[in-house]
Structures are given as structure tokens and as C-alpha cells.
């Protein structure tokens, strides 16, 4: 589907472009057309490519997904890949949406295959920013990228809340649970993937901030420098969150180690007690076994005090062994 977001009054391409819905807006001034392509069909993509003379490599990149953020410079237009990030509450996962941007003199194209809410907000924001500085492709690009980057911060705040929640769970009195480990590693993978998507965007913004695109006026360049600093803040926050999550993982492993140590110590104490009782019973049983042998020639066999003597020896030996084990802290 193709939507015309902004189109100036006298742009010659307007009659040839599909108009869907009532969201077409008009901006007075120099020629400018902004088309938003949501999940375009091959026919729609070829129509746009022919209308704006897009390079075949650009068309090929637009048709594919999961590109690394980048900016490519062609003879009469420029191609960018940027990412919009959402936090999915169900499952505590991140959902990224690739946004392809093609801009040239007088035209601005956005292509995406997933819904991106920020696009519908940018047209109104473009009007406000255009009044403050100037009307043109540079301001429009800044408005779009700024809206997307501003959306990163609530996502990072939600990730920070999730890290705090995991830390609280791990340090809870009832100890760490196995699902905590799964949540930690899942969020750690998401942070690694998030940094992999956002960090390269610094390079693209650096190109815009260094005035390497003639289509971006000097008045607008300073705003891209501000966007560059925002992305630096985002990547720094991601690095801090990764360090915090590593600390939570260490706390989890420590809690598990302490639990295992306590369990091992308890098992060791039980084994000591069982060993002590076994030795005492074996010693007593030895005396009973010796005096239980039926031989006529045994000493003390016909002694009247033999039975009390044997019992006394059992009690004395058991008492001595019990005292020794008590001193050894086996009881």
C-alpha cells in the first residue's frame, strides 16, 4: 500500500501516484513529496522505482529484510536503513521493525513491512519543525529519525525495570529459581541484538552530521549532530544495562552456589552423624559378637559377672566414642 504523506501543490508526479485514504497533506513551498510504502507489492515497488529512477541495488535492498543499518550514496538519491524498536510486554521481548528510506531532491520515500506508528506522527511534526528552521528533505528526515530515536528511551527504561525486577527475584529470601536463569539469558540476548541493531546507526548519523550529503543543508546539520549524541546515549545505556545484567547473573550464580554449599554442608553433617553412630554400633556389636560365640573353652564363659561385665564394656566404649565424636563436632 502506498500513502502520500506530504505533497506540495505543484509536484508533477502527484497525478501519477496512487492516493489511498484521506491522509494526504499539503505543504506550501518548494516541491516535495513523501510517499510511505507499507508492505509494497512487487508491482508497486517497480512503479515507484521507475517514477523516481531508483538504482537497481536500492530496489533489491528494499525487497529484502534484516539489513544492517547503513546509508548508501548514489548519483541522484540516497538510501538508508534504520530500525524502529518496540518492547513487547507479553514475553518481555524486543520487536524491531526495519525502515528503508530513500531520499532525493524533492522526494522522500519510506518503505517498511511492519507497522511503524511513528510515521503517522511525523507529518504533523514536520509542520512544526519546518516553521522553526526550514522546509525540505533535511528537516523531514530529521523529524522521522528523531521520533524513532526518542522511542528508544522508553524501551530502555522498560528494560531497566525488567533488570531491577530480575535482581529483586534473584536476591529474594526464597532464593533464585531456574526460570530466573532463562529470563536473564533471554534478556541478555535481546540486549546484544539491540546493540547490534542500534550501534551501526551512529555511522549513518555521523555521515549526516559531517555534511557529506549535499541534500542536507548546513542549517539542518546541527540537528543530526544532536541525533548522533542521542544514539551514543542509547548505546551507552545498553552497555550499562548489559553490565547490570551481568551483575544479576553473578548474583544468581552466587545464590545458587550458596544454596548448594548449604545443602552440601547439611549432607556432610548428616554423613558425619551416620558415621559416628555406625562406628559406635559396630564397636558394641563387636563385643556382643565375641561373647556370643558358643565355645566351651572361652574365658569368662561360666563367670557369674560376665554378662554385667560385657554390658559395662559396651556402655563404656559407646560413651568414650560418643565423647570423641562430640569433640570432633560430629554430633
PAZAPA-4460 file (N, C-alpha, C; in steps of 0.05 Angstrom, whole numbers, plus 32768, in hexadecimal, padded with zeros to 4 digits):
% residues 331
    n_x    n_y    n_z   ca_x   ca_y   ca_z    c_x    c_y    c_z   seq   type   mol
   8011   7FE8   8000   8000   8000   8000   8011   8019   8000     1      X     A
   800A   802D   7FF1   8019   8046   7FEF   8008   805C   7FF9     2      X     A
   8012   806B   800C   8005   8083   8017   8015   809C   8010     3      X     A
   8008   80B0   8008   8015   80CA   8004   8012   80DA   801E     4      X     A
   8029   80DC   802C   8028   80EA   8046   802A   8108   8042     5      X     A
   803C   8111   8030   803F   812E   802B   8043   8131   800D     6      X     A
   8037   8145   8001   803A   814A   7FE5   8035   8168   7FE0     7      X     A
   8048   8176   7FD4   8044   8192   7FCE   8032   8196   7FB7     8      X     A
   8027   81AE   7FB4   8012   81B3   7FA0   801A   81AE   7F83     9      X     A
   8032   81B4   7F7D   8039   81B4   7F61   804C   819D   7F59    10      X     A
   804D   8188   7F69   805F   8172   7F63   8054   8163   7F4A    11      X     A
   8064   815F   7F35   8059   8153   7F1D   8052   8136   7F20    12      X     A
   805D   8128   7F34   8057   810B   7F36   803D   8105   7F45    13      X     A
   8032   8119   7F51   801A   8114   7F61   8004   8105   7F52    14      X     A
   7FFC   810D   7F3A   7FE6   8100   7F2C   7FEC   80E2   7F26    15      X     A
   8005   80DB   7F25   800C   80BF   7F1D   800E   80AC   7F35    16      X     A
   800E   80B7   7F4D   8012   80A7   7F64   7FF8   809D   7F71    17      X     A
   7FF7   8084   7F7B   7FDF   807A   7F88   7FD9   808B   7FA1    18      X     A
   7FC0   8092   7FA5   7FB7   80A0   7FBC   7FA4   808F   7FCC    19      X     A
   7FAC   8085   7FE3   7F9B   8074   7FF4   7F94   8082   800E    20      X     A
   7F7B   8082   8015   7F73   808E   802E   7F71   80AC   802C    21      X     A
   7F6B   80B8   8043   7F67   80D5   8045   7F7E   80E2   8053    22      X     A
   7F96   80D6   8054   7FAC   80E1   8064   7FBF   80F1   8053    23      X     A
   7FB8   80F7   803A   7FC8   8109   802A   7FC8   8125   8035    24      X     A
   7FE0   8130   803A   7FE3   814B   8045   7FF2   815C   8031    25      X     A
   7FEC   8176   8032   7FF7   8189   801F   8009   819C   802E    26      X     A
   8021   81A1   8023   8034   81B4   802F   803B   81C8   8019    27      X     A
   8037   81E1   801F   803E   81F6   800C   805C   81F9   800B    28      X     A
   8066   8201   7FF5   8083   8206   7FF3   808F   81F7   7FDB    29      X     A
   80A8   81EF   7FDF   80B6   81E2   7FC9   80AB   81C6   7FC5    30      X     A
   80B1   81BB   7FAE   80A7   81A0   7FA7   80B1   818C   7FBB    31      X     A
   809F   817C   7FC5   80A6   8167   7FD8   808F   8152   7FD8    32      X     A
   8097   8139   7FD6   8083   8123   7FD8   808F   810E   7FEB    33      X     A
   807E   8106   7FFE   8086   80F0   8010   8072   80D9   800C    34      X     A
   807C   80C2   8003   806B   80AB   8000   8073   8096   8014    35      X     A
   8060   808A   8021   8064   8075   8035   805A   805B   8029    36      X     A
   806C   8047   8025   8065   802E   801A   8065   8018   8030    37      X     A
   804D   800E   8036   804A   7FFA   804A   8045   7FDF   803C    38      X     A
   8058   7FCC   8040   8057   7FB2   8034   8050   7FB4   8016    39      X     A
   8061   7FC2   8006   805A   7FC7   7FEA   805C   7FAD   7FDA    40      X     A
   804B   7FAA   7FC7   804C   7F94   7FB5   8063   7F98   7FA0    41      X     A
   806C   7F84   7F93   8081   7F88   7F7F   8078   7F9C   7F69    42      X     A
   805F   7F9C   7F62   8056   7FAF   7F4E   8057   7FCB   7F58    43      X     A
   804F   7FD0   7F71   8051   7FEB   7F7D   806E   7FF4   7F80    44      X     A
   807F   7FE1   7F87   809B   7FE8   7F8A   80A7   7FEF   7F6F    45      X     A
   80A1   7FE1   7F5B   80AC   7FE7   7F40   80A1   8001   7F36    46      X     A
   8087   8007   7F3D   807B   8021   7F34   808A   8038   7F41    47      X     A
   8090   8036   7F5B   809E   804B   7F69   80BB   804D   7F5F    48      X     A
   80C8   8036   7F5A   80E3   8037   7F50   80E5   8044   7F35    49      X     A
   80D2   803F   7F24   80D2   804C   7F0A   80CC   806A   7F0B    50      X     A
   80BA   8071   7F1E   80B2   808D   7F20   80C9   809E   7F2B    51      X     A
   80D9   8093   7F3D   80EE   80A3   7F49   810A   809A   7F40    52      X     A
   810B   8088   7F2D   8125   8080   7F21   8138   8075   7F37    53      X     A
   812E   8062   7F47   813E   8056   7F5C   8151   8042   7F50    54      X     A
   8168   8041   7F5D   817D   802E   7F55   8173   8011   7F5A    55      X     A
   817B   7FFE   7F49   8172   7FE3   7F4C   817B   7FD7   7F67    56      X     A
   8193   7FDF   7F71   819C   7FD5   7F8B   8189   7FDF   7FA1    57      X     A
   817F   7FF7   7F9F   816D   8001   7FB3   8153   7FF1   7FB3    58      X     A
   8148   7FEB   7F9B   8130   7FDC   7F99   8134   7FC0   7FA4    59      X     A
   814C   7FB4   7F9F   8152   7F9A   7FA9   8154   7F9A   7FC8    60      X     A
   8160   7FAF   7FD3   8162   7FB0   7FF0   8147   7FB5   7FFD    61      X     A
   8136   7FC5   7FF0   811C   7FC9   7FFB   810C   7FB0   7FFC    62      X     A
   810F   7F9F   7FE8   8100   7F86   7FE7   8108   7F72   7FFC    63      X     A
   811F   7F75   8007   8129   7F61   801B   8127   7F6D   8037    64      X     A
   8129   7F5B   804B   8125   7F63   8067   813F   7F5E   8076    65      X     A
   8140   7F69   808F   8156   7F65   80A2   8170   7F6F   8097    66      X     A
   8170   7F87   808D   8189   7F94   8085   8196   7FA1   809D    67      X     A
   81B0   7FA4   809C   81BE   7FB3   80B0   81B9   7FD1   80AC    68      X     A
   81B5   7FE0   80C1   81B2   7FFD   80BD   81C9   8009   80AE    69      X     A
   81C2   801A   809A   81D7   8025   8088   81CC   803D   8079    70      X     A
   81DD   804A   806B   81D6   805F   8058   81E7   805C   803F    71      X     A
   81DA   805C   8028   81E8   8059   800F   81E3   8071   7FFD    72      X     A
   81F7   807A   7FEF   81F6   8092   7FDF   81F6   808A   7FC2    73      X     A
   81E2   8092   7FB3   81E0   808D   7F96   81E1   80A8   7F88    74      X     A
   81DF   80A7   7F6E   81E4   80BF   7F5E   81CF   80D5   7F64    75      X     A
   81B6   80CE   7F65   81A2   80E3   7F6A   818F   80DD   7F80    76      X     A
   8195   80C9   7F91   8185   80C3   7FA8   8195   80B4   7FBD    77      X     A
   818A   80B1   7FD5   8198   80A5   7FEB   8186   8090   7FF8    78      X     A
   8192   807B   8001   8183   8064   800D   818D   8060   8029    79      X     A
   817A   805E   803C   8180   8059   8058   816F   8042   8063    80      X     A
   817B   8034   8076   816C   8020   8085   816E   8027   80A3    81      X     A
   8157   802A   80AF   8155   8031   80CB   8142   801D   80D9    82      X     A
   8142   801C   80F3   8132   8009   8101   8121   8016   8117    83      X     A
   8107   800F   8117   80F5   8017   812C   80F3   8000   8140    84      X     A
   80F4   8006   815A   80F5   7FF1   816E   80DD   7FF4   8180    85      X     A
   80CF   7FDE   8186   80B9   7FDD   8198   80BE   7FC8   81AD    86      X     A
   80B3   7FCD   81C5   80B5   7FB9   81DB   809B   7FAA   81DD    87      X     A
   809C   7F90   81DA   8084   7F7F   81DB   8080   7F76   81F8    88      X     A
   806A   7F80   8205   8066   7F79   8221   8061   7F5C   8224    89      X     A
   8052   7F50   8212   804D   7F33   8213   8066   7F24   820B    90      X     A
   8074   7F19   821E   808D   7F0B   8219   80A6   7F1B   821F    91      X     A
   80A3   7F35   8224   80BA   7F46   822B   80D0   7F43   8215    92      X     A
   80C8   7F48   81FC   80DB   7F46   81E6   80DA   7F60   81D6    93      X     A
   80EF   7F64   81C6   80F1   7F7B   81B5   80E8   7F74   8199    94      X     A
   80DB   7F87   818C   80D1   7F83   8171   80DB   7F9A   8160    95      X     A
   80EC   7F94   814D   80F8   7FA9   813C   80EB   7FA8   8120    96      X     A
   80E8   7FC0   8115   80DB   7FC3   80FA   80EF   7FD2   80E8    97      X     A
   80F6   7FC5   80D2   8108   7FD2   80C0   80FA   7FE8   80B0    98      X     A
   8107   7FFF   80AE   80FC   8015   809E   8110   801D   8089    99      X     A
   8109   801A   8070   811A   8023   805A   8112   803F   8051   100      X     A
   8125   8050   804D   8120   806C   8046   8130   8073   802D   101      X     A
   8122   807D   8019   812F   8087   8001   8128   80A5   7FFE   102      X     A
   813C   80B5   7FFB   8137   80D2   7FF8   8148   80DD   7FE2   103      X     A
   813D   80F0   7FD5   814A   80FE   7FBF   813F   811A   7FBE   104      X     A
   8146   8128   7FA9   813D   8144   7FA6   811F   8144   7FA1   105      X     A
   8110   814D   7FB5   80F3   8151   7FB2   80E3   8138   7FB9   106      X     A
   80EF   8121   7FC0   80DF   810A   7FC7   80EB   80FB   7FDF   107      X     A
   80D9   80EF   7FEE   80E0   80E1   8007   80CF   80C8   8008   108      X     A
   80DC   80B0   8008   80CD   8097   8008   80D4   8087   8022   109      X     A
   80BF   807D   802F   80C3   806B   8046   80B6   8050   803F   110      X     A
   80C5   803B   8043   80BB   8020   803C   80BE   800E   8054   111      X     A
   80A9   8000   805C   80AB   7FEE   8073   8096   7FD8   806F   112      X     A
   809B   7FC1   807B   8089   7FAA   8079   807B   7FA4   8093   113      X     A
   8081   7FB3   80A8   8073   7FB1   80C1   8068   7FCD   80C8   114      X     A
   8051   7FCD   80D7   8046   7FE7   80DF   805A   7FF7   80F0   115      X     A
   805D   8011   80E9   806E   8023   80F9   805E   803B   8100   116      X     A
   8057   803D   8119   8044   8052   8122   8050   806E   811F   117      X     A
   806B   8070   8121   8077   808B   8121   8073   8099   8106   118      X     A
   806F   808A   80F0   806D   8097   80D6   8054   80A9   80D5   119      X     A
   803E   809F   80E1   8026   80B0   80E1   8028   80C9   80F1   120      X     A
   803C   80CA   8104   8040   80E1   8115   8052   80F6   8108   121      X     A
   8062   80ED   80F5   8078   80FE   80EB   806D   8115   80D9   122      X     A
   8058   8110   80CA   804E   8125   80B8   8046   813E   80C8   123      X     A
   8038   813A   80DE   8031   8152   80EF   804A   815E   80FB   124      X     A
   805D   814D   8103   8076   8158   810E   8086   8166   80F9   125      X     A
   8084   815D   80E0   8092   816B   80CA   8089   8187   80C7   126      X     A
   806F   818B   80CA   8064   81A7   80C8   8070   81B8   80DE   127      X     A
   8072   81AE   80F6   807C   81BE   810C   809A   81C4   8108   128      X     A
   80AA   81B0   8101   80C7   81B4   80FD   80CC   81C5   80E5   129      X     A
   80BC   81C2   80D0   80C0   81D2   80B8   80BD   81F0   80BE   130      X     A
   80AB   81F7   80CF   80A7   8213   80D6   80BF   821E   80E6   131      X     A
   80CB   820C   80F7   80E1   8215   8107   80FB   8218   80F7   132      X     A
   8100   8207   80E4   8119   8209   80D5   8113   820E   80B7   133      X     A
   810D   81FA   80A9   8107   81FC   808C   80F7   81E4   8083   134      X     A
   80ED   81E6   806B   80DE   81D0   805F   80EF   81C2   804B   135      X     A
   80F3   81A8   804F   8103   819A   803C   8108   817D   8045   136      X     A
   8117   816F   8034   811C   8153   803A   812B   814F   8054   137      X     A
   813E   8161   805A   814D   815E   8072   813D   815F   808B   138      X     A
   812A   8172   808D   8118   8175   80A4   8106   815D   80A6   139      X     A
   80FC   8153   808F   80EB   813C   8090   80FA   8123   8099   140      X     A
   8112   811F   8090   8122   8109   8099   8128   810B   80B6   141      X     A
   812F   8123   80BF   8135   8127   80DC   811C   8120   80ED   142      X     A
   8105   812A   80E4   80EC   8125   80F4   80E7   8108   80F6   143      X     A
   80EA   80F9   80E1   80E5   80DC   80E1   80F9   80CD   80F3   144      X     A
   8113   80D2   80EF   8127   80C5   80FF   8125   80CC   811D   145      X     A
   8120   80E6   8122   811E   80EF   813E   8106   80E1   814C   146      X     A
   80F0   80DE   813E   80D9   80D1   814A   80DF   80B4   8150   147      X     A
   80ED   80A6   813E   80F4   808A   8143   8108   8087   815A   148      X     A
   811C   8099   815A   8131   8097   816F   8125   809E   818A   149      X     A
   8113   80B1   818B   8105   80B8   81A5   80F6   80A0   81AF   150      X     A
   80ED   808F   819D   80DE   8077   81A6   80F0   8062   81B2   151      X     A
   810A   8064   81AE   811D   8051   81BA   811D   8054   81D9   152      X     A
   811B   806C   81E3   811F   8071   81FF   810A   8063   8211   153      X     A
   80F0   8065   820A   80DD   8055   821A   80E2   8037   8219   154      X     A
   80EC   802E   8202   80F3   8011   8200   8109   800A   8214   155      X     A
   811E   801C   8215   8134   8017   8227   812B   801A   8244   156      X     A
   8119   802C   8249   810E   802E   8265   8100   8014   826D   157      X     A
   80F1   8009   825A   80E3   7FF0   8260   80F7   7FD9   8264   158      X     A
   810C   7FD9   8255   8121   7FC5   8259   812E   7FC8   8274   159      X     A
   8133   7FE1   827C   813F   7FE7   8297   812C   7FDD   82AD   160      X     A
   8112   7FE1   82AA   80FF   7FD7   82BE   80FF   7FB9   82BF   161      X     A
   8102   7FAC   82A8   8103   7F8F   82A7   811C   7F85   82B5   162      X     A
   8133   7F92   82B2   814B   7F8B   82BF   8148   7F8D   82DD   163      X     A
   813C   7FA4   82E6   8137   7FA7   8303   8125   7F91   830E   164      X     A
   8111   7F89   82FE   80FF   7F74   8307   810E   7F5A   8309   165      X     A
   811F   7F54   82F6   812F   7F3B   82F8   8142   7F3B   8310   166      X     A
   814D   7F52   8315   8160   7F55   832C   8150   7F50   8346   167      X     A
   8138   7F5B   8348   8128   7F56   8360   8121   7F39   8363   168      X     A
   811A   7F2C   834D   8113   7F0F   834E   812B   7EFF   8357   169      X     A
   8143   7F05   834C   815A   7EF5   8352   8162   7EF8   836F   170      X     A
   8160   7F10   837A   8168   7F16   8395   8152   7F11   83AA   171      X     A
   813B   7F07   83A1   8125   7F01   83B3   812D   7EEC   83C8   172      X     A
   8120   7EED   83E0   8127   7ED9   83F5   8124   7EBC   83EC   173      X     A
   8110   7EB7   83DA   810C   7E9B   83D2   8120   7E92   83BE   174      X     A
   8133   7EA3   83B6   8148   7E9B   83A4   8141   7E9D   8387   175      X     A
   8155   7E97   8376   8152   7E98   8359   8144   7E7F   834F   176      X     A
   8136   7E83   8338   8127   7E6D   832C   8133   7E68   8310   177      X     A
   812C   7E50   8305   8138   7E49   82EB   812D   7E5B   82D5   178      X     A
   8114   7E65   82D7   810A   7E76   82C2   8117   7E91   82C2   179      X     A
   8123   7E99   82D9   8132   7EB2   82DA   814A   7EB1   82C7   180      X     A
   8157   7E9B   82C7   816E   7E97   82B5   8165   7E9A   8298   181      X     A
   814F   7E8E   8291   8145   7E90   8276   813E   7EAD   826F   182      X     A
   8131   7EBC   8281   812B   7ED8   827C   8144   7EE9   8279   183      X     A
   8158   7EE3   828A   8171   7EF3   8288   817E   7EEF   826D   184      X     A
   8181   7ED7   8265   818E   7ED2   824B   817E   7EDB   8233   185      X     A
   8163   7ED9   8236   8152   7EE3   8220   8155   7F02   821D   186      X     A
   8155   7F10   8234   8158   7F2D   8232   8174   7F35   822A   187      X     A
   8187   7F25   8232   81A3   7F2A   8229   81A6   7F28   820B   188      X     A
   8199   7F13   81FF   819A   7F10   81E2   818C   7F28   81D5   189      X     A
   8176   7F31   81E0   8167   7F47   81D5   8178   7F60   81D5   190      X     A
   8187   7F65   81EB   8198   7F7D   81EC   81AF   7F7B   81D8   191      X     A
   81BA   7F64   81D5   81D0   7F61   81C1   81C5   7F66   81A5   192      X     A
   81AD   7F5B   819F   81A1   7F60   8185   8199   7F7D   8181   193      X     A
   818F   7F8A   8197   8188   7FA6   8195   81A0   7FB8   818F   194      X     A
   81B6   7FB2   819D   81CE   7FC2   8198   81D8   7FBE   817B   195      X     A
   81D6   7FA5   8172   81DE   7F9F   8157   81CE   7FAF   8142   196      X     A
   81B5   7FB5   8149   81A4   7FC3   8136   81A8   7FE1   8138   197      X     A
   81AD   7FEB   8150   81AD   8008   8154   81C9   8014   8150   198      X     A
   81DE   8006   8159   81F9   8011   8157   8201   8019   813B   199      X     A
   81FB   8009   8126   8203   8013   810B   81F5   802C   8102   200      X     A
   81DE   8032   810F   81D0   804B   8107   81E1   8064   810D   201      X     A
   81F4   8061   8120   8205   8078   8125   8215   8080   810C   202      X     A
   821E   806C   80FD   822E   8071   80E5   821D   8081   80D1   203      X     A
   8204   8078   80CD   81F3   8086   80BA   81ED   80A3   80C3   204      X     A
   81E8   80A7   80DD   81E4   80C2   80E7   81FD   80D3   80E6   205      X     A
   8214   80C6   80E9   822D   80D5   80E7   8231   80E0   80CA   206      X     A
   8229   80D0   80B6   822A   80DA   809B   8218   80F2   8097   207      X     A
   8200   80F1   80A2   81EE   8107   80A0   81F8   8120   80B0   208      X     A
   8205   811B   80C6   820F   8131   80D7   8228   813E   80CC   209      X     A
   8236   812F   80BB   824F   813A   80AF   824B   8149   8095   210      X     A
   8232   814E   808E   822B   815D   8076   8234   814F   805D   211      X     A
   8233   8135   805C   823C   8126   8045   8226   8123   8030   212      X     A
   820D   812A   8037   81F7   8128   8024   81F0   8145   801B   213      X     A
   81F4   814C   8002   81ED   8167   7FF9   81CF   816D   7FFD   214      X     A
   81BE   8159   7FFE   81A2   815E   8000   819A   8168   801C   215      X     A
   81AC   8164   8030   81A7   816D   804B   81B4   8188   804E   216      X     A
   81A5   819D   8054   81AF   81B8   8056   81BF   81BB   8070   217      X     A
   81D0   81D0   8071   81E0   81D5   8089   81CF   81DD   80A0   218      X     A
   81B8   81E8   809B   81A6   81EF   80B1   819C   81D7   80C0   219      X     A
   8198   81C1   80B1   818D   81A9   80BC   81A2   8196   80C8   220      X     A
   81BB   819A   80C1   81D0   8187   80C9   81D3   8186   80E7   221      X     A
   81D0   819C   80F5   81D3   819D   8112   81BF   818A   8120   222      X     A
   81A8   8187   8114   8193   8176   811F   819B   8158   811D   223      X     A
   81A9   8151   8108   81B3   8136   8105   81CA   8130   8119   224      X     A
   81D9   8145   811F   81ED   8142   8134   81E0   813B   814F   225      X     A
   81C9   8148   8154   81BA   8142   816C   81B0   8125   816C   226      X     A
   81A6   811C   8155   819D   8100   8153   81B4   80ED   8157   227      X     A
   81CC   80F4   814D   81E3   80E3   8151   81E9   80E0   816F   228      X     A
   81E7   80F5   817E   81EC   80F4   819B   81D7   80E3   81A9   229      X     A
   81BE   80E5   819F   81A9   80D5   81AB   81AE   80B7   81A7   230      X     A
   81B7   80B0   818F   81BD   8093   818A   81D5   808A   819B   231      X     A
   81E8   809C   819F   81FE   8096   81B2   81F4   8090   81CE   232      X     A
   81E1   80A1   81D7   81D5   809C   81F1   81C6   8081   81F2   233      X     A
   81B9   807B   81DC   81AB   8061   81DB   81BE   804A   81DD   234      X     A
   81D4   804A   81CE   81E7   8034   81CF   81F5   8033   81EA   235      X     A
   81FB   804A   81F6   8207   804A   8211   81F3   803E   8225   236      X     A
   81DA   8044   8223   81C6   8039   8235   81C4   801B   8231   237      X     A
   81C5   8012   8218   81C5   7FF5   8213   81DD   7FE7   8220   238      X     A
   81F4   7FF4   821E   820C   7FE8   822A   8209   7FE7   8249   239      X     A
   81FE   7FFC   8255   81FA   7FFC   8272   81E6   7FE6   8279   240      X     A
   81D0   7FE3   826A   81BD   7FCE   8270   81C9   7FB3   826D   241      X     A
   81DB   7FAF   825A   81E8   7F95   8258   81FA   7F90   8270   242      X     A
   8208   7FA5   827A   8218   7FA1   8292   8207   7F9B   82AA   243      X     A
   81F0   7FA9   82AC   81DE   7FA3   82C3   81D3   7F87   82C1   244      X     A
   81CD   7F7E   82A9   81C2   7F63   82A6   81D7   7F4E   82AC   245      X     A
   81F0   7F55   82A5   8206   7F43   82AD   8208   7F41   82CB   246      X     A
   8204   7F58   82D9   8204   7F57   82F6   81EE   7F46   8301   247      X     A
   81D6   7F48   82F4   81BF   7F37   82FD   81C6   7F1A   82F9   248      X     A
   81D3   7F14   82E2   81DB   7EF8   82DD   81EE   7EEE   82F2   249      X     A
   8202   7EFF   82F9   8215   7EF7   830E   8207   7EF3   8329   250      X     A
   81F3   7F04   832F   81E4   7F01   8347   81D4   7EE7   8347   251      X     A
   81C9   7EE0   8330   81BA   7EC7   832D   81CD   7EAF   8332   252      X     A
   81E4   7EB0   8325   81F7   7E99   8328   8201   7E98   8345   253      X     A
   8205   7EAF   8351   820D   7EAF   836D   81F8   7EA4   837F   254      X     A
   81DF   7EAC   837A   81C9   7EA2   838A   81C6   7E84   8387   255      X     A
   81C9   7E7A   836E   81C8   7E5D   836A   81DF   7E4F   8377   256      X     A
   81F7   7E5C   8376   820F   7E50   8382   820B   7E4E   83A0   257      X     A
   8200   7E63   83AC   81FB   7E63   83C9   81E7   7E4D   83D0   258      X     A
   81D2   7E4B   83C0   81BE   7E36   83C5   81CB   7E1A   83C3   259      X     A
   81DC   7E16   83AF   81E9   7DFD   83AC   81FC   7DF8   83C3   260      X     A
   820A   7E0D   83CC   821D   7E0A   83E2   820E   7E03   83FB   261      X     A
   81F7   7E10   8400   81E8   7E0A   8418   81DE   7DED   8417   262      X     A
   81D4   7DE5   83FF   81CB   7DC9   83FC   81E1   7DB5   8400   263      X     A
   81F9   7DBC   83F5   8210   7DAA   83F8   8219   7DA8   8415   264      X     A
   8218   7DBF   8423   8220   7DC0   843F   820C   7DAF   8450   265      X     A
   81F2   7DB2   844A   81DE   7DA2   8459   81E2   7D85   8454   266      X     A
   81E8   7D7E   843A   81ED   7D62   8434   8206   7D57   8442   267      X     A
   821A   7D68   8443   8233   7D61   8451   822E   7D5B   846E   268      X     A
   821D   7D6D   847B   8217   7D69   8498   8208   7D4F   849C   269      X     A
   81F5   7D49   848A   81E6   7D31   848C   81F8   7D18   848A   270      X     A
   820A   7D1A   8477   821D   7D04   8473   822F   7D00   848B   271      X     A
   8237   7D16   8497   8248   7D13   84B0   8238   7D05   84C6   272      X     A
   821F   7D0D   84CA   820F   7D01   84DF   820B   7CE3   84DA   273      X     A
   8204   7CDD   84C0   8200   7CC1   84B9   821A   7CB1   84BD   274      X     A
   8231   7CBC   84B7   824A   7CAE   84BA   8250   7CAA   84D8   275      X     A
   824B   7CBF   84E8   8250   7CBC   8505   823F   7CA6   8511   276      X     A
   8224   7CA6   850B   8213   7C92   8515   821B   7C76   850B   277      X     A
   8224   7C75   84F2   822C   7C5B   84E7   8244   7C50   84F6   278      X     A
   8258   7C61   84FC   8270   7C58   850A   8269   7C4F   8526   279      X     A
   8258   7C5E   8534   8250   7C57   854F   8241   7C3C   854F   280      X     A
   822F   7C38   853D   8220   7C1F   853B   8232   7C08   8533   281      X     A
   8245   7C0D   8522   8258   7BF8   851A   8269   7BEF   8531   282      X     A
   8272   7C03   8542   8283   7BFC   8559   8273   7BEB   856D   283      X     A
   825A   7BF4   8573   8249   7BE5   8586   8243   7BCA   857B   284      X     A
   823D   7BC9   8561   8237   7BAF   8554   824F   7B9C   8555   285      X     A
   8267   7BA7   8554   827F   7B97   8555   8281   7B87   856F   286      X     A
   827B   7B96   8585   827C   7B88   85A0   8266   7B73   85A2   287      X     A
   824E   7B7B   8598   8238   7B68   8599   823E   7B50   8588   288      X     A
   824B   7B54   8571   8252   7B3E   8560   8267   7B2B   856C   289      X     A
   827A   7B37   857A   828F   7B26   8586   8283   7B15   859C   290      X     A
   8273   7B21   85AE   8268   7B12   85C4   8250   7B02   85BB   291      X     A
   8248   7B04   85A3   8232   7AF3   8599   823B   7ADA   858C   292      X     A
   8255   7AD5   858B   825F   7ABC   857F   825C   7AA5   8592   293      X     A
   8252   7A8F   8589   824C   7A77   859A   8264   7A64   8599   294      X     A
   8278   7A6A   85A9   828F   7A58   85AC   8292   7A51   85CA   295      X     A
   8298   7A38   85D0   829A   7A30   85EC   82B3   7A3C   85F9   296      X     A
   82C7   7A40   85EA   82E0   7A4A   85F6   82E3   7A68   85F7   297      X     A
   82CE   7A76   85F3   82D0   7A94   85F4   82D4   7A9E   8610   298      X     A
   82E5   7AB3   8614   82E9   7ABF   862F   82CF   7ACC   8637   299      X     A
   82CB   7ACE   8651   82B3   7ADA   865D   8299   7ACD   8654   300      X     A
   829A   7AB5   8648   8282   7AA9   863F   8270   7AA2   8656   301      X     A
   827C   7A98   866D   826C   7A90   8684   826F   7AA4   869B   302      X     A
   8278   7ABC   8694   827B   7AD1   86A9   8260   7ADF   86AE   303      X     A
   8259   7AE1   86C8   823F   7AEC   86CF   823D   7B09   86C7   304      X     A
   8253   7B18   86C7   8252   7B35   86C0   8259   7B3A   86A3   305      X     A
   825A   7B25   8693   8261   7B28   8677   824D   7B39   8667   306      X     A
   8233   7B34   866D   821E   7B44   865E   821F   7B61   8665   307      X     A
   821F   7B68   8680   8222   7B85   8686   823C   7B91   867D   308      X     A
   8251   7B81   867D   826B   7B8B   8673   826A   7B93   8655   309      X     A
   825D   7B81   8645   825B   7B86   8629   824A   7B9F   8623   310      X     A
   8233   7BA1   8632   8223   7BB9   862F   8231   7BD2   8637   311      X     A
   8240   7BD0   864D   824F   7BE8   8656   8264   7BF1   8641   312      X     A
   8272   7BDD   8635   8285   7BE3   8620   8278   7BF1   8609   313      X     A
   8260   7BE8   8601   8251   7BF4   85EB   824A   7C11   85F1   314      X     A
   8241   7C16   860A   8239   7C31   8612   8252   7C43   8613   315      X     A
   8268   7C39   861E   8280   7C49   8620   828B   7C50   8604   316      X     A
   828C   7C3C   85F3   8297   7C41   85D8   8285   7C54   85C8   317      X     A
   826A   7C50   85CB   8258   7C62   85BD   825A   7C7F   85C7   318      X     A
   825D   7C82   85E2   8260   7C9C   85EE   827A   7CAA   85E5   319      X     A
   8290   7C9B   85E5   82AA   7CA7   85DC   82A9   7CAF   85BF   320      X     A
   829E   7C9E   85AE   829C   7CA5   8591   8289   7CBD   858D   321      X     A
   8273   7CBE   859D   8261   7CD5   859A   826F   7CEF   85A3   322      X     A
   827F   7CED   85B8   828D   7D05   85C1   82A1   7D0E   85AC   323      X     A
   82AF   7CFB   85A0   82C3   7D02   858B   82B5   7D0F   8573   324      X     A
   829F   7D04   856A   8290   7D0F   8553   8284   7D2A   855A   325      X     A
   827C   7D2D   8573   8271   7D47   857B   8287   7D5C   857A   326      X     A
   829F   7D55   8583   82B5   7D68   8581   82BC   7D6F   8564   327      X     A
   82B9   7D5B   8553   82BE   7D60   8536   82A7   7D6E   8528   328      X     A
   8292   7D74   8537   827A   7D82   852C   826C   7D71   8517   329      X     A
   826B   7D57   851C   825D   7D45   850A   8240   7D40   8514   330      X     A
   823A   7D4C   852B   821F   7D4A   8535   8213   7D66   8536   331      X     A
***
